[in-house]
Amino acid sequence: MCFRPAEISMKTCPACGKTNKPVATVCEACGSELDNSVKDFDADQAALDAAGTRVASKAPSVAPAAPGAPKPPEAPKPPTSLS
């Protein structure tokens, strides 16, 4: 079984643009306070999945034919009588 590591993103300082460690509370370069809100990645993913489901349900049920695809063969014609 394979597990993905937790999604961790670096924090960017809104004042100077310096990239800081995820656990930093203040910027290493300028000392400005960083955004310390907790992000719920599972809730974000659930919202994206739900949005994708709604879009998929509006899709046509039959896929369009590929351009240049051969046409299906016609049914054989019944034999004609020789009378």
C-alpha positions as CSV (number, residue, x, y, z in Angstrom):
1,M,0.0,0.0,0.0
2,C,1.3,3.5,-0.8
3,F,0.6,6.6,1.1
4,R,1.1,10.1,-0.1
5,P,2.9,12.5,2.2
6,A,1.0,15.4,3.7
7,E,0.7,18.4,1.5
8,I,3.0,21.0,2.8
9,S,3.6,24.3,1.1
10,M,6.2,27.0,1.9
11,K,4.9,30.3,3.2
12,T,5.5,33.4,1.1
13,C,5.9,36.7,3.0
14,P,3.2,39.2,1.8
15,A,5.6,42.1,2.5
16,C,8.9,41.1,0.9
17,G,8.1,37.9,-1.1
18,K,10.7,35.7,0.7
19,T,9.8,32.0,0.9
20,N,9.8,30.8,4.5
21,K,9.5,27.3,6.2
22,P,5.9,26.0,6.7
23,V,6.2,26.3,10.5
24,A,7.5,29.9,10.5
25,T,5.2,32.5,12.1
26,V,7.3,35.6,11.1
27,C,9.4,36.2,7.9
28,E,13.1,35.4,8.2
29,A,14.0,38.3,6.1
30,C,11.8,41.2,7.2
31,G,10.1,40.0,10.4
32,S,6.6,40.5,9.0
33,E,3.8,38.3,10.4
34,L,3.0,35.4,8.1
35,D,-0.4,33.8,7.4
36,N,-0.8,31.1,10.1
37,S,-4.3,29.8,9.1
38,V,-4.7,26.1,8.9
39,K,-5.7,24.8,5.5
40,D,-8.0,21.8,5.2
41,F,-6.8,20.1,2.0
42,D,-9.4,17.3,2.4
43,A,-12.3,19.8,2.3
44,D,-10.7,21.6,-0.7
45,Q,-10.4,18.2,-2.5
46,A,-14.0,17.2,-1.6
47,A,-15.3,20.6,-3.0
48,L,-13.3,20.0,-6.3
49,D,-14.6,16.4,-6.6
50,A,-18.2,17.6,-6.1
51,A,-17.8,20.3,-8.7
52,G,-16.3,17.8,-11.1
53,T,-19.3,15.4,-10.5
54,R,-21.8,18.2,-11.4
55,V,-19.9,19.0,-14.6
56,A,-19.7,15.4,-15.6
57,S,-23.4,14.8,-15.1
58,K,-24.2,17.5,-17.8
59,A,-21.9,15.8,-20.3
60,P,-23.6,14.0,-23.3
61,S,-24.1,10.3,-22.8
62,V,-22.8,9.4,-26.2
63,A,-19.3,10.3,-27.3
64,P,-18.9,12.1,-30.6
65,A,-17.4,10.1,-33.4
66,A,-13.7,10.7,-34.2
67,P,-13.0,12.7,-37.3
68,G,-12.2,10.6,-40.2
69,A,-13.4,7.4,-38.5
70,P,-14.8,4.8,-40.9
71,K,-18.5,4.4,-40.9
72,P,-20.0,1.2,-39.5
73,P,-20.8,-1.5,-42.1
74,E,-24.3,-1.5,-43.6
75,A,-26.6,-4.5,-43.0
76,P,-26.7,-7.0,-45.9
77,K,-29.6,-6.5,-48.4
78,P,-32.0,-9.4,-48.8
79,P,-31.6,-11.4,-52.0
80,T,-33.9,-10.5,-54.9
81,S,-36.1,-13.1,-56.6
82,L,-35.4,-14.2,-60.1
83,S,-39.0,-14.6,-61.4
